[in-house]
């Protein structure tokens, strides 16, 4: 699974955004293993310089949004991702904050970059919430992140809420009592509910697919 780095990879840097709620070390370990150039920061200048972004996240929605606001980086990140169309991958909570809002712990406004709402997984007989562990994912092959993922692939999940959105934004689903969103995409913005950095070879394939997409879709000029 280890990637042979290209010379041109040195010109493209993935910024892992450290905003106080992410599993940063596991993500950077995976990127390092794959051979991609990355940096870790939440500084505005680092966001401007970066070519693409990974937004990890573990914890509560309200805390994640509060931390992004306290660091004053939402406007800068919005300009780079929405206007310059630099690729971004949200992981777990980092995917959820891309939504319009969340009902976790009351109603809280999200970034609103992918239309949809974060809602609690329904509690049913024999279904425990949170959803923790390995689960099979149904993918849409035309979506860049899943083009190399084999049928029946399993990924590691750890969450109590999921992304309710239109089918046009759904890249993958899984069954947990009911069908829930496992991954989303809206243009250059990607999100996965599972943890690719904890999902062994298939997780590495997801991270590699994002980096390859970012390398071939660099967004607008930084000027």
N, C-alpha and C positions, 0 to 999 in steps of 0.2 A: 504493500500500500504506500510505501514511502515514495515521495515525489523527487524526481531529478530536477533540480532548479535550473531555470533558463537564465541566461545573462540579463535578459530584459526584465526578469522578475525584480531585479535590484532597483529598477526605476519605479516600481509600483509598491506602495506601502499600505497595508491594512492597519487601520487604527482601531484598537480594542478600547472602547470607551469605559473608563473606570469611574463610575459615579456612586460608588459606595454600596451597591447591592448586587454586584455581579460576581460570577464564578470566574474571575479573570485568569487566575493561574492555570486552571484546567484548559481554558480556551487557548492561551498562549502556548502551552505545552503541545497541544495538538497542531497549531500552526507551525511551531518550530519543527516538530516531527515531519511535517509535510514539506518543509523547506521554503516556506513563504516568509517574506520580509514583513515585519509588523512592528508597531510601537504601541505603548499603553499611555493614555493620558485623558484628561478631561479639560485641557486648556483650549481656549478658542483658537489660538494660532496653530496648535497641532491639528485641530479639526480642519482648518483652512488648508493646511499643507497636505493632508492625507488624500489618498485616491479612493478609498472605500472604507467602510466601517463595519465593525461587529459590536452590537449592543447586547451584552449579556444581561442576565437578571435573575436573582433569586430573592424571594421575599414578598412583601406586600406592594400592591399597586400604588397606593397613596404615598408610601415612602419613596418609591422609585420616582414618581413625578415630582415630589417635593425636592429630592436630591438634584434632579435635572434643573429645576427652577433655581435652586440655591446656587448652583454653579454658573448660572447665567448663560447656558450654552444652547438653549432651545432655538433661539433665533439664528445663531450661527449654523447649527446643524441643519436646521430647516432650509436655509439658503443653499447649503452645499448639496443636500439630498434632493430637495424638491425643485429648486431652480437649476442647479448645475447637473442634477441627475446622477450624482455619484452613488454607486451601489451601497446598500446597507442591509445587513442581516441581523435581525433581532432574535434572540434565543430565550425561550421560556418567558419569563416576565418581560424581557426585552422585546418579545413579540407582542405581548399584551398591551404595552404602553403605546403601540402604534395605532390602537383602536380609538374610536371617538370617546368612549368612556368605559367605566367599570363599576359594577355593583358591589365589589368587594369592600366590606366595611363601610357601606354607604355609597352614594354616587360620587364618583370622582372623574374629572375630565382627563382624557388622554391627549396624545399628540394629534390624533385625527388624520393620520397619513394614509390609513387604510380604513374605509368605511366599515363600521361594525361595532359591536358591543361585547364586553367581557362579562360573561354570566356564569353562575355556579353550575357545576356538573350536577345533574339531577340525582338525588339519592333514591336508589331502588333496592329491592330485595337482592341480596348477594352481591351488591355493588357498594364497595367502600369508597368514601371520599375522604382524603385525597386519592387521586389516581397515581399510584406509585409502582414503578416496575416496568418491565418490558412489555411492549404491545406491538402487534402487527399493524403496519401502515399501508393504506391503499393510496397509491400515487397516481398522478397524472403525468404520463411520460413526456408530454410536450413542455412541461415545466422544467426550466434549466437545472434546478437543484436535484431533480430526481431522474434525470436522463440515464444515469449509470446505476440506479438502484434496482436490484433484482426483485421480482415479484415475491411477496410474502416477507419482505424485510421487516425486521423488528428494531425498535428504538426504545431508549430509556426515557420514561416520563416521570414527572413529580409535580403535580399541580392539582388544584381544587376548582379552578375556573378555566373556562375555555372561550375561544374567539367565535362569536356568532356573527357571520357575515354572509354576503351573497356568494353563490356558487362560482361566479366569475373570478372571485379573489382567492378561492380555495385551491391549493396545490396538492394537498393530501389530507386524508381523514383516517380516523381509527374508530373502532367500536369499543365503548365502555358503558354498557347499559343502553346507550344510544349512540348515534354517530356524532362524533365531535371533531372539530377542526384540528388537524395535526400540523398543517403548514399553510401559509398564505403567501401571495405575491401580488403586488400592484406595480407594474412597470419595473423600475430599478430597486424596489423595496421588497425585501423578503423577510419572512418570519417563520420560525419553527417552534412548536410547543415543546417538543422533546429536547433532550440535551445531546447534540451531536458529539460533544467532547467526552461524553460518557457512554456513547453507543458503539464503541469498538470500530470495526472496519466500515460498516455502513455509515456511521457518524463521520468518519474521516472522509468518506466519499462526498458527503454533503458539504463539508467545509472546503474540500478541494473544488467541487463544482461551483461554489460561490466565488472562490478566489479566481478560478478560470473565467467565470462570467465577468467578474470585476476587471480582470486584465484585458478582456476583449471588448468591454463596454465602459471605457474610462470616464464617461461623463464629459461635461463641458470644460473649457479652459478655466484655469484657476485665476485668470486675470479679472 
